[in-house]
Amino acid sequence: MADSGTEAPKNIDVYELLAICFEQITGIAWVKLGFQPDPVSQSLSIDLVQAKAAIDAASALSTLVESVVSSEDKSQLQTVIRNLKLNYVAKSKEQAELGPAE
């Protein structure tokens, strides 16, 4: 086959894929915490159970990726997780003060 001048696709790098998953799951965590609108419904709502699951998953993914990224990127990953956890705690307290939904 003649060379068409295009590069062959590169192999999937697992760490790049994990980083993409990290970005996606942290985005979902912010949606579930009620800080960003749901991309489908465009509404804001809080689902702390799903937010916690997303934060826990993001934390696990960051642990896997930290070993192959720069110290600056590692610090950024840790900052994102810390911010999510702090906001989760704040939203949990807020929801507790409001009481059960009617």
C-alpha positions as CSV (number, residue, x, y, z in Angstrom):
1,M,0.0,0.0,0.0
2,A,1.4,3.4,-0.9
3,D,2.2,5.9,1.9
4,S,-0.6,8.4,1.9
5,G,1.4,10.8,4.2
6,T,-0.7,10.2,7.2
7,E,0.6,8.9,10.4
8,A,-0.4,5.5,11.8
9,P,-2.6,5.8,14.8
10,K,-0.6,5.5,18.0
11,N,-1.3,2.8,20.6
12,I,-3.6,3.6,23.5
13,D,-1.6,4.8,26.5
14,V,-3.4,3.5,29.6
15,Y,-2.3,6.5,31.7
16,E,-3.7,9.0,29.1
17,L,-7.0,7.1,29.2
18,L,-7.0,7.2,33.0
19,A,-6.4,11.0,32.9
20,I,-9.3,11.4,30.5
21,C,-11.5,9.3,32.8
22,F,-10.3,11.4,35.8
23,E,-11.4,14.6,34.0
24,Q,-14.8,13.1,33.1
25,I,-15.5,11.8,36.5
26,T,-14.5,15.0,38.3
27,G,-16.8,16.9,35.9
28,I,-19.7,14.6,36.9
29,A,-18.8,15.1,40.6
30,W,-19.2,18.8,40.2
31,V,-22.6,18.3,38.5
32,K,-23.7,15.9,41.3
33,L,-22.6,18.5,43.9
34,G,-24.9,21.0,42.2
35,F,-22.1,23.4,41.1
36,Q,-22.6,22.8,37.4
37,P,-25.8,22.1,35.4
38,D,-26.4,18.6,34.2
39,P,-25.3,18.5,30.6
40,V,-28.5,16.7,29.5
41,S,-31.2,18.4,31.5
42,Q,-29.4,21.7,32.0
43,S,-30.7,21.8,35.5
44,L,-28.9,22.1,38.8
45,S,-29.5,19.4,41.4
46,I,-27.6,17.7,44.2
47,D,-27.1,14.0,44.6
48,L,-24.7,13.4,47.4
49,V,-24.6,9.7,47.0
50,Q,-23.5,9.9,43.4
51,A,-21.2,12.8,44.2
52,K,-19.4,10.7,46.8
53,A,-19.1,7.8,44.4
54,A,-17.7,10.1,41.7
55,I,-15.2,11.6,44.2
56,D,-14.1,8.2,45.4
57,A,-13.6,7.0,41.8
58,A,-11.6,10.2,40.9
59,S,-9.5,9.8,43.9
60,A,-8.7,6.2,42.9
61,L,-7.9,7.3,39.4
62,S,-5.6,10.1,40.6
63,T,-3.6,7.6,42.7
64,L,-3.0,5.5,39.5
65,V,-2.0,8.5,37.4
66,E,0.2,10.3,40.0
67,S,3.1,7.9,39.5
68,V,3.6,8.9,35.9
69,V,2.9,12.7,35.9
70,S,5.1,15.7,36.8
71,S,5.1,17.0,40.4
72,E,3.1,20.0,39.1
73,D,0.4,17.8,37.6
74,K,0.4,15.6,40.7
75,S,-0.3,18.7,42.8
76,Q,-3.1,19.7,40.5
77,L,-4.7,16.3,40.8
78,Q,-4.5,16.5,44.6
79,T,-6.0,20.0,44.6
80,V,-9.0,18.9,42.5
81,I,-9.6,15.9,44.8
82,R,-9.2,18.1,47.9
83,N,-11.6,20.8,46.5
84,L,-14.2,18.1,45.7
85,K,-14.0,16.6,49.2
86,L,-14.2,20.0,50.9
87,N,-17.3,20.9,48.8
88,Y,-18.8,17.5,49.4
89,V,-18.5,18.1,53.2
90,A,-20.0,21.6,52.8
91,K,-22.9,20.4,50.7
92,S,-23.5,17.5,53.2
93,K,-23.7,20.0,56.1
94,E,-26.0,22.3,54.1
95,Q,-28.3,19.4,53.3
96,A,-28.3,18.3,56.9
97,E,-29.3,21.8,58.0
98,L,-32.2,21.9,55.5
99,G,-33.5,18.6,56.7
100,P,-35.0,15.8,54.6
101,A,-36.7,16.7,51.3
102,E,-40.4,16.7,51.3
